[in-house]
Amino acid sequence: MERTINLCPGIGASAHIIQYTELLFPSVYFEQPHLYLIQQGHKRVRWQQHEVVAHPGELLIIDG
């Protein structure tokens, strides 16, 4: 697997991210919606009083 970023101006972008350790962002702002396909491991997203955990094979959608 390789890290990749594909840009399509006016349409969107896609990327293949390889993450081996926990990555913590205390505050993140998204201007556009994001769609994540979890291939291995899991991703945890927390906001206000909520938490979502996505596992391999699941899609994580974050509204902008």
NUGURO-437849 format. One record per atom (N, C-alpha, C, CB): residue in three letters; residue number from 1; x, y, z; atom name. Coordinates in steps of 0.001 Angstrom, whole numbers, plus 500000, padded with zeros to 6 digits. Atoms other than C-alpha are relative to their C-alpha. Glycine has a CB too. Example, Ala and Ser with C-alpha at 12.3 -4.5 7.8 and 13.67 -1.06 7.14 Angstrom:
% NUGURO-437849
@res:ala, n:1, c1:500890, c2:498810, c3:500000, atom:N
@res:ala, n:1, c1:512300, c2:495500, c3:507800, atom:CA
@res:ala, n:1, c1:500900, c2:501200, c3:500000, atom:C
@res:ala, n:1, c1:499008, c2:500027, c3:501246, atom:CB
@res:ser, n:2, c1:499180, c2:498810, c3:499940, atom:N
@res:ser, n:2, c1:513670, c2:498940, c3:507140, atom:CA
@res:ser, n:2, c1:499230, c2:501090, c3:500730, atom:C
@res:ser, n:2, c1:500414, c2:500462, c3:498585, atom:CB
END
This chain:
% NUGURO-437849
@res:met, n:1, c1:500838, c2:498812, c3:500000, atom:N
@res:met, n:1, c1:500000, c2:500000, c3:500000, atom:CA
@res:met, n:1, c1:500878, c2:501245, c3:500000, atom:C
@res:met, n:1, c1:499049, c2:500001, c3:501216, atom:CB
@res:glu, n:2, c1:499282, c2:498733, c3:500066, atom:N
@res:glu, n:2, c1:501179, c2:503500, c3:499181, atom:CA
@res:glu, n:2, c1:499096, c2:501137, c3:500439, atom:C
@res:glu, n:2, c1:500528, c2:500253, c3:498581, atom:CB
@res:arg, n:3, c1:500744, c2:498775, c3:499714, atom:N
@res:arg, n:3, c1:500145, c2:506910, c3:500422, atom:CA
@res:arg, n:3, c1:499728, c2:500698, c3:498674, atom:C
@res:arg, n:3, c1:500787, c2:500940, c3:500989, atom:CB
@res:thr, n:4, c1:500340, c2:499303, c3:501239, atom:N
@res:thr, n:4, c1:498288, c2:508693, c3:497635, atom:CA
@res:thr, n:4, c1:499016, c2:501131, c3:500284, atom:C
@res:thr, n:4, c1:499408, c2:499017, c3:498966, atom:CB
@res:ile, n:5, c1:500990, c2:498921, c3:499976, atom:N
@res:ile, n:5, c1:496357, c2:511921, c3:497111, atom:CA
@res:ile, n:5, c1:499615, c2:500281, c3:498556, atom:C
@res:ile, n:5, c1:500557, c2:501298, c3:500714, atom:CB
@res:asn, n:6, c1:500516, c2:499715, c3:501335, atom:N
@res:asn, n:6, c1:494162, c2:512445, c3:494038, atom:CA
@res:asn, n:6, c1:499086, c2:501210, c3:500085, atom:C
@res:asn, n:6, c1:499246, c2:498771, c3:499408, atom:CB
@res:leu, n:7, c1:500809, c2:498780, c3:500008, atom:N
@res:leu, n:7, c1:492710, c2:515880, c3:493296, atom:CA
@res:leu, n:7, c1:499210, c2:500109, c3:498705, atom:C
@res:leu, n:7, c1:500886, c2:501240, c3:500185, atom:CB
@res:cys, n:8, c1:500863, c2:499746, c3:501151, atom:N
@res:cys, n:8, c1:489782, c2:516576, c3:490965, atom:CA
@res:cys, n:8, c1:499352, c2:501361, c3:500225, atom:C
@res:cys, n:8, c1:498913, c2:498860, c3:499813, atom:CB
@res:pro, n:9, c1:500528, c2:498657, c3:499764, atom:N
@res:pro, n:9, c1:489207, c2:520371, c3:490906, atom:CA
@res:pro, n:9, c1:498512, c2:500102, c3:499661, atom:C
@res:pro, n:9, c1:500783, c2:501017, c3:499183, atom:CB
@res:gly, n:10, c1:501434, c2:499837, c3:500186, atom:N
@res:gly, n:10, c1:485541, c2:521235, c3:491278, atom:CA
@res:gly, n:10, c1:499189, c2:498784, c3:500395, atom:C
@res:gly, n:10, c1:499719, c2:500331, c3:498587, atom:CB
@res:ile, n:11, c1:500705, c2:501229, c3:499624, atom:N
@res:ile, n:11, c1:484690, c2:517664, c3:492304, atom:CA
@res:ile, n:11, c1:500373, c2:499575, c3:501408, atom:C
@res:ile, n:11, c1:500314, c2:498872, c3:499009, atom:CB
@res:gly, n:12, c1:499566, c2:500439, c3:498677, atom:N
@res:gly, n:12, c1:486782, c2:516636, c3:495299, atom:CA
@res:gly, n:12, c1:501397, c2:499425, c3:499961, atom:C
@res:gly, n:12, c1:499036, c2:498975, c3:500561, atom:CB
@res:ala, n:13, c1:498683, c2:500608, c3:499882, atom:N
@res:ala, n:13, c1:489845, c2:514752, c3:496425, atom:CA
@res:ala, n:13, c1:499861, c2:498657, c3:500693, atom:C
@res:ala, n:13, c1:500978, c2:500921, c3:500774, atom:CB
@res:ser, n:14, c1:499951, c2:501273, c3:499288, atom:N
@res:ser, n:14, c1:490695, c2:511252, c3:497571, atom:CA
@res:ser, n:14, c1:501431, c2:499766, c3:500444, atom:C
@res:ser, n:14, c1:499485, c2:498822, c3:499108, atom:CB
@res:ala, n:15, c1:498665, c2:500274, c3:499474, atom:N
@res:ala, n:15, c1:493603, c2:510001, c3:499631, atom:CA
@res:ala, n:15, c1:500026, c2:498626, c3:500638, atom:C
@res:ala, n:15, c1:500425, c2:501074, c3:501019, atom:CB
@res:his, n:16, c1:499769, c2:501256, c3:499301, atom:N
@res:his, n:16, c1:495009, c2:506763, c3:500952, atom:CA
@res:his, n:16, c1:500977, c2:500327, c3:501114, atom:C
@res:his, n:16, c1:500552, c2:498862, c3:499035, atom:CB
@res:ile, n:17, c1:499201, c2:499618, c3:498838, atom:N
@res:ile, n:17, c1:496333, c2:507364, c3:504470, atom:CA
@res:ile, n:17, c1:500425, c2:498751, c3:500749, atom:C
@res:ile, n:17, c1:499212, c2:500953, c3:500931, atom:CB
@res:ile, n:18, c1:499474, c2:501106, c3:499202, atom:N
@res:ile, n:18, c1:498559, c2:504941, c3:506361, atom:CA
@res:ile, n:18, c1:500305, c2:500557, c3:501386, atom:C
@res:ile, n:18, c1:501286, c2:499353, c3:499336, atom:CB
@res:gln, n:19, c1:499841, c2:499501, c3:498631, atom:N
@res:gln, n:19, c1:498348, c2:505465, c3:510118, atom:CA
@res:gln, n:19, c1:500321, c2:498818, c3:500906, atom:C
@res:gln, n:19, c1:498711, c2:500750, c3:500491, atom:CB
@res:tyr, n:20, c1:499572, c2:501106, c3:499152, atom:N
@res:tyr, n:20, c1:500246, c2:503224, c3:512533, atom:CA
@res:tyr, n:20, c1:499765, c2:500252, c3:501482, atom:C
@res:tyr, n:20, c1:501452, c2:499721, c3:499769, atom:CB
@res:thr, n:21, c1:500187, c2:499680, c3:498587, atom:N
@res:thr, n:21, c1:499717, c2:505050, c3:515843, atom:CA
@res:thr, n:21, c1:498809, c2:500934, c3:500161, atom:C
@res:thr, n:21, c1:501276, c2:500640, c3:500594, atom:CB
@res:glu, n:22, c1:501126, c2:499122, c3:499706, atom:N
@res:glu, n:22, c1:496971, c2:507033, c3:517537, atom:CA
@res:glu, n:22, c1:500319, c2:501430, c3:499578, atom:C
@res:glu, n:22, c1:499648, c2:499949, c3:501496, atom:CB
@res:leu, n:23, c1:499843, c2:498625, c3:500450, atom:N
@res:leu, n:23, c1:496468, c2:510476, c3:516070, atom:CA
@res:leu, n:23, c1:498879, c2:500821, c3:500628, atom:C
@res:leu, n:23, c1:499978, c2:500102, c3:498432, atom:CB
@res:leu, n:24, c1:500992, c2:499223, c3:499268, atom:N
@res:leu, n:24, c1:494712, c2:513067, c3:518235, atom:CA
@res:leu, n:24, c1:500009, c2:501452, c3:499539, atom:C
@res:leu, n:24, c1:500261, c2:499919, c3:501509, atom:CB
@res:phe, n:25, c1:500200, c2:498588, c3:500330, atom:N
@res:phe, n:25, c1:493361, c2:516391, c3:517001, atom:CA
@res:phe, n:25, c1:498964, c2:500539, c3:500980, atom:C
@res:phe, n:25, c1:499536, c2:500197, c3:498493, atom:CB
@res:pro, n:26, c1:500971, c2:499495, c3:499030, atom:N
@res:pro, n:26, c1:491738, c2:518317, c3:519871, atom:CA
@res:pro, n:26, c1:498884, c2:500824, c3:499362, atom:C
@res:pro, n:26, c1:500705, c2:500833, c3:501033, atom:CB
@res:ser, n:27, c1:501014, c2:499192, c3:500665, atom:N
@res:ser, n:27, c1:489883, c2:520576, c3:517430, atom:CA
@res:ser, n:27, c1:500270, c2:500013, c3:498498, atom:C
@res:ser, n:27, c1:499980, c2:501444, c3:500569, atom:CB
@res:val, n:28, c1:499862, c2:500041, c3:501456, atom:N
@res:val, n:28, c1:489280, c2:520175, c3:513684, atom:CA
@res:val, n:28, c1:498748, c2:500611, c3:499374, atom:C
@res:val, n:28, c1:500222, c2:498532, c3:499492, atom:CB
@res:tyr, n:29, c1:501115, c2:499411, c3:500736, atom:N
@res:tyr, n:29, c1:487100, c2:522176, c3:511276, atom:CA
@res:tyr, n:29, c1:500039, c2:499481, c3:498574, atom:C
@res:tyr, n:29, c1:500056, c2:501559, c3:500029, atom:CB
@res:phe, n:30, c1:500102, c2:500499, c3:501365, atom:N
@res:phe, n:30, c1:485918, c2:520625, c3:507990, atom:CA
@res:phe, n:30, c1:499139, c2:500958, c3:499190, atom:C
@res:phe, n:30, c1:499410, c2:498563, c3:499971, atom:CB
@res:glu, n:31, c1:500787, c2:499122, c3:500867, atom:N
@res:glu, n:31, c1:484813, c2:523001, c3:505213, atom:CA
@res:glu, n:31, c1:499080, c2:499202, c3:499090, atom:C
@res:glu, n:31, c1:500918, c2:500882, c3:499164, atom:CB
@res:gln, n:32, c1:500761, c2:500844, c3:500916, atom:N
@res:gln, n:32, c1:483560, c2:520174, c3:502991, atom:CA
@res:gln, n:32, c1:499726, c2:498654, c3:500665, atom:C
@res:gln, n:32, c1:500761, c2:499806, c3:498657, atom:CB
@res:pro, n:33, c1:500246, c2:501340, c3:499475, atom:N
@res:pro, n:33, c1:481993, c2:516780, c3:503752, atom:CA
@res:pro, n:33, c1:501171, c2:499063, c3:499674, atom:C
@res:pro, n:33, c1:498687, c2:499433, c3:499425, atom:CB
@res:his, n:34, c1:498937, c2:500987, c3:500180, atom:N
@res:his, n:34, c1:484470, c2:513906, c3:504134, atom:CA
@res:his, n:34, c1:499409, c2:498601, c3:500126, atom:C
@res:his, n:34, c1:501143, c2:500211, c3:501036, atom:CB
@res:leu, n:35, c1:500416, c2:501395, c3:499977, atom:N
@res:leu, n:35, c1:483968, c2:510190, c3:503490, atom:CA
@res:leu, n:35, c1:501243, c2:499149, c3:500210, atom:C
@res:leu, n:35, c1:499251, c2:499600, c3:498681, atom:CB
@res:tyr, n:36, c1:498855, c2:500847, c3:499680, atom:N
@res:tyr, n:36, c1:486366, c2:507672, c3:505067, atom:CA
@res:tyr, n:36, c1:499586, c2:498536, c3:499942, atom:C
@res:tyr, n:36, c1:500571, c2:500349, c3:501395, atom:CB
@res:leu, n:37, c1:500178, c2:501448, c3:499995, atom:N
@res:leu, n:37, c1:486513, c2:503945, c3:504273, atom:CA
@res:leu, n:37, c1:501075, c2:499440, c3:500912, atom:C
@res:leu, n:37, c1:500085, c2:499383, c3:498544, atom:CB
@res:ile, n:38, c1:499051, c2:500559, c3:499046, atom:N
@res:ile, n:38, c1:488131, c2:502164, c3:507201, atom:CA
@res:ile, n:38, c1:500398, c2:498611, c3:499503, atom:C
@res:ile, n:38, c1:499391, c2:499939, c3:501449, atom:CB
@res:gln, n:39, c1:499531, c2:501275, c3:500537, atom:N
@res:gln, n:39, c1:490278, c2:499329, c3:505816, atom:CA
@res:gln, n:39, c1:500556, c2:499078, c3:501075, atom:C
@res:gln, n:39, c1:501053, c2:500242, c3:498952, atom:CB
@res:gln, n:40, c1:499519, c2:500815, c3:498881, atom:N
@res:gln, n:40, c1:491940, c2:498162, c3:509031, atom:CA
@res:gln, n:40, c1:500087, c2:500868, c3:501243, atom:C
@res:gln, n:40, c1:501382, c2:499360, c3:499679, atom:CB
@res:gly, n:41, c1:500001, c2:499236, c3:498753, atom:N
@res:gly, n:41, c1:492038, c2:499163, c3:512676, atom:CA
@res:gly, n:41, c1:498637, c2:500631, c3:500226, atom:C
@res:gly, n:41, c1:501094, c2:501082, c3:499979, atom:CB
@res:his, n:42, c1:501259, c2:499281, c3:499796, atom:N
@res:his, n:42, c1:489378, c2:501621, c3:513807, atom:CA
@res:his, n:42, c1:500282, c2:501487, c3:500139, atom:C
@res:his, n:42, c1:499250, c2:499468, c3:501250, atom:CB
@res:lys, n:43, c1:499917, c2:498550, c3:499866, atom:N
@res:lys, n:43, c1:488715, c2:505349, c3:513839, atom:CA
@res:lys, n:43, c1:498918, c2:500443, c3:500977, atom:C
@res:lys, n:43, c1:499843, c2:500716, c3:498612, atom:CB
@res:arg, n:44, c1:500924, c2:499491, c3:498989, atom:N
@res:arg, n:44, c1:487095, c2:507131, c3:516774, atom:CA
@res:arg, n:44, c1:499885, c2:501515, c3:499828, atom:C
@res:arg, n:44, c1:500481, c2:499631, c3:501447, atom:CB
@res:val, n:45, c1:500251, c2:498569, c3:500144, atom:N
@res:val, n:45, c1:485487, c2:510565, c3:516360, atom:CA
@res:val, n:45, c1:499118, c2:500428, c3:501172, atom:C
@res:val, n:45, c1:499320, c2:500336, c3:498612, atom:CB
@res:arg, n:46, c1:500765, c2:499486, c3:498861, atom:N
@res:arg, n:46, c1:484271, c2:512562, c3:519359, atom:CA
@res:arg, n:46, c1:499663, c2:501467, c3:499759, atom:C
@res:arg, n:46, c1:500794, c2:499831, c3:501332, atom:CB
@res:trp, n:47, c1:500402, c2:498597, c3:500059, atom:N
@res:trp, n:47, c1:482321, c2:515829, c3:519412, atom:CA
@res:trp, n:47, c1:498912, c2:500229, c3:501034, atom:C
@res:trp, n:47, c1:499507, c2:500394, c3:498572, atom:CB
@res:gln, n:48, c1:500934, c2:499626, c3:498934, atom:N
@res:gln, n:48, c1:480336, c2:517568, c3:522166, atom:CA
@res:gln, n:48, c1:499780, c2:498810, c3:500930, atom:C
@res:gln, n:48, c1:498647, c2:500485, c3:499407, atom:CB
@res:gln, n:49, c1:500309, c2:501132, c3:499115, atom:N
@res:gln, n:49, c1:478609, c2:514706, c3:524027, atom:CA
@res:gln, n:49, c1:499873, c2:498687, c3:499231, atom:C
@res:gln, n:49, c1:498709, c2:500270, c3:500768, atom:CB
@res:his, n:50, c1:500181, c2:501167, c3:500862, atom:N
@res:his, n:50, c1:478863, c2:512149, c3:521185, atom:CA
@res:his, n:50, c1:501332, c2:499335, c3:499670, atom:C
@res:his, n:50, c1:499287, c2:500400, c3:498713, atom:CB
@res:glu, n:51, c1:498819, c2:500737, c3:500447, atom:N
@res:glu, n:51, c1:481295, c2:509478, c3:520021, atom:CA
@res:glu, n:51, c1:499559, c2:498940, c3:498990, atom:C
@res:glu, n:51, c1:500753, c2:499344, c3:501213, atom:CB
@res:val, n:52, c1:500258, c2:501022, c3:501015, atom:N
@res:val, n:52, c1:481367, c2:507245, c3:516927, atom:CA
@res:val, n:52, c1:501298, c2:499242, c3:499766, atom:C
@res:val, n:52, c1:499461, c2:500632, c3:498664, atom:CB
@res:val, n:53, c1:498837, c2:500825, c3:500310, atom:N
@res:val, n:53, c1:483731, c2:504341, c3:516291, atom:CA
@res:val, n:53, c1:499700, c2:499238, c3:498718, atom:C
@res:val, n:53, c1:500344, c2:499021, c3:501179, atom:CB
@res:ala, n:54, c1:500152, c2:500715, c3:501273, atom:N
@res:ala, n:54, c1:484160, c2:502984, c3:512744, atom:CA
@res:ala, n:54, c1:501040, c2:498889, c3:499943, atom:C
@res:ala, n:54, c1:500151, c2:500971, c3:498776, atom:CB
@res:his, n:55, c1:499150, c2:501192, c3:500071, atom:N
@res:his, n:55, c1:485627, c2:499512, c3:512165, atom:CA
@res:his, n:55, c1:500277, c2:499637, c3:498539, atom:C
@res:his, n:55, c1:499333, c2:498806, c3:500736, atom:CB
@res:pro, n:56, c1:499675, c2:500379, c3:501384, atom:N
@res:pro, n:56, c1:487152, c2:497829, c3:509063, atom:CA
@res:pro, n:56, c1:498752, c2:499660, c3:499185, atom:C
@res:pro, n:56, c1:500954, c2:498807, c3:499995, atom:CB
@res:gly, n:57, c1:501124, c2:500234, c3:500896, atom:N
@res:gly, n:57, c1:484739, c2:497797, c3:506129, atom:CA
@res:gly, n:57, c1:498883, c2:501018, c3:500150, atom:C
@res:gly, n:57, c1:499455, c2:498634, c3:500230, atom:CB
@res:glu, n:58, c1:501040, c2:499000, c3:499783, atom:N
@res:glu, n:58, c1:482653, c2:500662, c3:507509, atom:CA
@res:glu, n:58, c1:500411, c2:501341, c3:499393, atom:C
@res:glu, n:58, c1:499712, c2:500160, c3:501503, atom:CB
@res:leu, n:59, c1:499780, c2:498644, c3:500497, atom:N
@res:leu, n:59, c1:482279, c2:504169, c3:506092, atom:CA
@res:leu, n:59, c1:499729, c2:500987, c3:501124, atom:C
@res:leu, n:59, c1:499097, c2:500303, c3:498768, atom:CB
@res:leu, n:60, c1:500177, c2:498927, c3:499029, atom:N
@res:leu, n:60, c1:482678, c2:507217, c3:508285, atom:CA
@res:leu, n:60, c1:499772, c2:501274, c3:499195, atom:C
@res:leu, n:60, c1:501247, c2:500134, c3:500974, atom:CB
@res:ile, n:61, c1:500350, c2:498795, c3:500747, atom:N
@res:ile, n:61, c1:480943, c2:510327, c3:506915, atom:CA
@res:ile, n:61, c1:499970, c2:501172, c3:500970, atom:C
@res:ile, n:61, c1:498627, c2:499839, c3:499269, atom:CB
@res:ile, n:62, c1:499951, c2:498802, c3:499165, atom:N
@res:ile, n:62, c1:481743, c2:513738, c3:508409, atom:CA
@res:ile, n:62, c1:499510, c2:501173, c3:499165, atom:C
@res:ile, n:62, c1:501447, c2:500261, c3:500551, atom:CB
@res:asp, n:63, c1:500575, c2:498860, c3:500716, atom:N
@res:asp, n:63, c1:479613, c2:516686, c3:507327, atom:CA
@res:asp, n:63, c1:500885, c2:501223, c3:500183, atom:C
@res:asp, n:63, c1:498563, c2:500295, c3:500492, atom:CB
@res:gly, n:64, c1:499180, c2:498786, c3:499938, atom:N
@res:gly, n:64, c1:481379, c2:519957, c3:506551, atom:CA
@res:gly, n:64, c1:499321, c2:501105, c3:500760, atom:C
@res:gly, n:64, c1:500334, c2:500480, c3:498616, atom:CB
END
